């Protein structure tokens, strides 16, 4: 396999990760540069879709890649929230209760998975995917045009709902796994009942990937 193609998913993840300090730098330059953050957000959204699709198509998807992808996503989102706070402190104040609740649930998920399984989460559940796509749309409008409304505010409600679903997934699972579509699918996974994962969003389970890597 061509080495470039094999490493392409990692290139996408790393460039998305590098957009985190770049966003912080653009914030330091002032609000006139917010449109660049909006353009980068469009790139990172497409980037996040295609890194996994390409990895699964090439058969190079691994547990490490999925967990690395999750960490890159979280750090990048934090940089967006910091930019939002810096450019619109009044709007930020109106949603900070929702945001801090979402962050609390996020921290609870990681604490839970570390204590139970010794590693971070990588559920890639449907609600988290929907939250990511929805938030990318409303915050692109914000950074490109300064638009903040109830649709923007609702993204923080979605963040809480999505992370609660992730928390439930790792409460239910008896062993660590990634790419579990919802807490209902975690119940099926425990019972050994097969279910269909999305070819666009999901890879094999963590246990299957670990087993495959040993061959």
Secondary structure, 3 states (H helix, E strand, C coil): CCHHHHHHHHHHHHHHHHHHHHHHHHHHHCHHHHHHHHHHHHHHHHHHHHHHHHHHHHCCCCHHHHHHHHHHHHHHHHHHHHHHHHHCHHHHHHHHHHHHHHHHHHHHHHHHHHHHHCCCCCCCCHHHHHHHHHHHHHHHHHHHHCCCCHHHHHHHHHHHHHHHHHHHHHHHCCCCCCCCCCHHHHHHHHHCCCCCCCCCCCCCCHHHHHHHHCC
